[in-house]
Amino acid sequence: MGDPKAFLNIPRQEAGYRPVSERITDYSQVEQTLNTNSRKLQASRCMDCGVPFCHWACPIGNKQPEWQDALYRGKWREAYEVLSSTCDFPEFTGRICPALCEKSCVLKLSCDQPVTIRENEAAIVEAAFREGYIHIQTPERNGKKVAVIGAGPAGLVVANQLNLKGYSVTLFDKDEAPGGLLRFGIPNFKLDKNVIDRRMKILAAEGIQFEMGVEIDVNHLPEGFDAYCICTGTPTARDLSIPGRELKGIHFALEMLAQQNRILEGQTFPKDKLVNAKGKKVLVIGG
């Protein structure tokens, strides 16, 4: 690492939230960002541990020490290349991941001041978008067609991976726009939907076909494909048989979140349809 003693001299610094006076005027993201110099200093706190528990704890195996070092040295493109080698959509994970890497950071375990790994990740990918490091890729097609059922996080990753390997991919989803839980289950203050749309336009430009608002019966899959990948997630909520469950005004959380996110997108519903409403607006990807 460039500064092996930085963790002794530089305290953890989080970007923090926007002022309350600003946040109450909109539904936008609440987190702020650090300036470039401060972000590099935070990356320097990575100790390059002999056994990187951050890497071990990460479900997708991100190489945190490697891209932390590149970030500290000001090698933003290199940092993005290392990060994107294990994570398809770091602009999502850098905002909504519970950061198991930070929970396992040696600085967390020793002094409760882990490296700001999640924020650093988000900073790297935003720099990549801003500086033009992310380019449209046009893979050579192998003649095989794959249908991916479900355009949530899993389906999007599968579609992206297969598309880059040369398969012609069509994404199907029952909802009016791709994203699944990302779009309909996470409030805008945590993940602005423009962040999703930005990536979806890239995927469309790279050749992925989107068929939204289409109900697919998994027992009667659409014809014309060489393979199918079913990524429908858990569309049926787990109910609770407890006293009061039948009372008026008790709803599943995802129903309320999806409804609110659709309202913020400009959809309107009759008052008696505010819960369990299905939106009719269709999002055009790449148009």
Secondary structure as UniProt FT lines:
FT   TURN            4..5
FT   HELIX           6..9
FT   HELIX           20..23
FT   TURN            24..25
FT   HELIX           36..44
FT   HELIX           53..57
FT   TURN            59..60
FT   HELIX           64..72
FT   TURN            73..74
FT   HELIX           76..84
FT   TURN            85..86
FT   HELIX           90..96
FT   HELIX           100..104
FT   HELIX           106..111
FT   HELIX           117..131
FT   STRAND          145..149
FT   HELIX           153..164
FT   TURN            165..166
FT   STRAND          168..173
FT   TURN            178..180
FT   HELIX           181..184
FT   TURN            188..190
FT   HELIX           193..205
FT   TURN            206..207
FT   STRAND          209..212
FT   TURN            218..219
FT   STRAND          227..230
FT   TURN            243..246
FT   TURN            248..249
FT   HELIX           253..264
FT   TURN            265..266
FT   HELIX           271..273
//
